[in-house]
Amino acid sequence: MKETILLFGGNSFLAKAFNEKYGELYTIENVYRNDKTQEFNFDFENDNIESITDKLKSRYNAILFFQGMNPSLGAKDITAGHFIKMLKINLVTPALLIKNLVSQLNKGSLILFVSSVAKKKGSYDPAYASAKAGLAGLMHSLSNVYSEFRFNIISLGLIENSPVFNNMTPNFRKKHADRMFNNSFIKADDVITAVAELITNKSISRTDIEIDGGYM
Ligand SMILES: NC(=O)c1ccc[n+]([C@@H]2O[C@H](COP(=O)([O-])OP(=O)(O)OC[C@H]3O[C@@H](n4cnc5c(N)ncnc54)[C@H](OP(=O)(O)O)[C@@H]3O)[C@@H](O)[C@H]2O)c1
């Protein structure tokens, strides 16, 4: 029988790549923010946790948190609302979802958070960098309590052709490329291949894997 993967952020660039490559291998339950054509919808900012967890009935081998809010407000324009929204989408709601879903996870399941190179270099949007850095504390805290599961993080450099990449000026993209191996951007396929390895490889737990071309 196929393993079942629960994937939040079903419409994200990474989710599309993951579904395309691994949709045959796994049963993937995608959760979208607001797509009326789909079975599962959930807004990390506004919806009650039970509005989605009451609908999710399967047993899972992994939860992938691919949802995310891209950097959008600089330090001088910062607002409480923006900062809180960023933390809610990246940290608060994932923590609450996990609390409600642990009883449906098989032993050894992967819970994967997606962080960013911003956690070490900063971002023009402090809320984004703070939320991504905060994932490490979340991973370790939940690992202490739910020791039968494998919490992991992947921290990504700029992914070629992703929405955040497409919205950048060539100059800004070059700033990223100049600091990565071979002056290349991160390939979505390299990211999702690592995700598949993390689902399978039961020796990898409680780690933060940097897929960022050695960004320095
Ligand atoms: N792309 C990169 O270069 C890069 C680099 C470092 C880290 N990351 C991280 O990697 C993850 C995936 O990146 P990506 O480029 O594949 O993302 P993406 O294509 O920009 O998609 C982000 C997804 O998050 C969903 N989302 C936003 N707000 C939400 C909310 N309130 N509730 C539920 N879902 C919400 C969006 O839903 P809609 O489709 O409805 O808008 C979208 O599907 C994100 O966490 C991102 O921060 C990406």
The ligand as an ORCA input file, in Angstrom:
! r2SCAN-3c Opt
* xyz 0 1
  N      11.088     29.996     -3.512
  C      12.196     30.240     -2.842
  O      13.207     30.724     -3.407
  C      12.267     29.969     -1.372
  C      13.462     30.217     -0.696
  C      13.520     29.985      0.673
  C      12.419     29.453      1.333
  N      11.275     29.219      0.645
  C      10.122     28.675      1.384
  O       9.701     27.474      0.785
  C       8.283     27.310      0.932
  C       7.672     27.053     -0.442
  O       8.152     28.058     -1.318
  P       7.496     28.252     -2.778
  O       8.382     29.175     -3.538
  O       7.133     26.926     -3.342
  O       6.179     29.044     -2.340
  P       5.099     29.817     -3.253
  O       5.037     29.228     -4.610
  O       5.333     31.284     -3.100
  O       3.742     29.396     -2.512
  C       3.453     29.743     -1.209
  C       2.181     29.007     -0.865
  O       1.775     29.368      0.448
  C       0.383     29.537      0.420
  N      -0.056     30.443      1.453
  C       0.245     31.764      1.635
  N      -0.427     32.273      2.662
  C      -1.184     31.258      3.142
  C      -2.127     31.157      4.178
  N      -2.461     32.215      4.932
  N      -2.704     29.969      4.409
  C      -2.427     28.898      3.646
  N      -1.543     28.916      2.648
  C      -0.939     30.089      2.390
  C       0.062     30.114     -0.944
  O      -1.284     29.882     -1.247
  P      -1.986     30.499     -2.568
  O      -1.527     29.612     -3.684
  O      -3.426     30.412     -2.283
  O      -1.491     31.905     -2.705
  C       1.033     29.340     -1.822
  O       0.444     28.135     -2.293
  C       7.789     28.572      1.612
  O       7.706     28.358      2.996
  C       8.907     29.581      1.340
  O       8.987     30.594      2.334
  C      11.176     29.447     -0.685
*
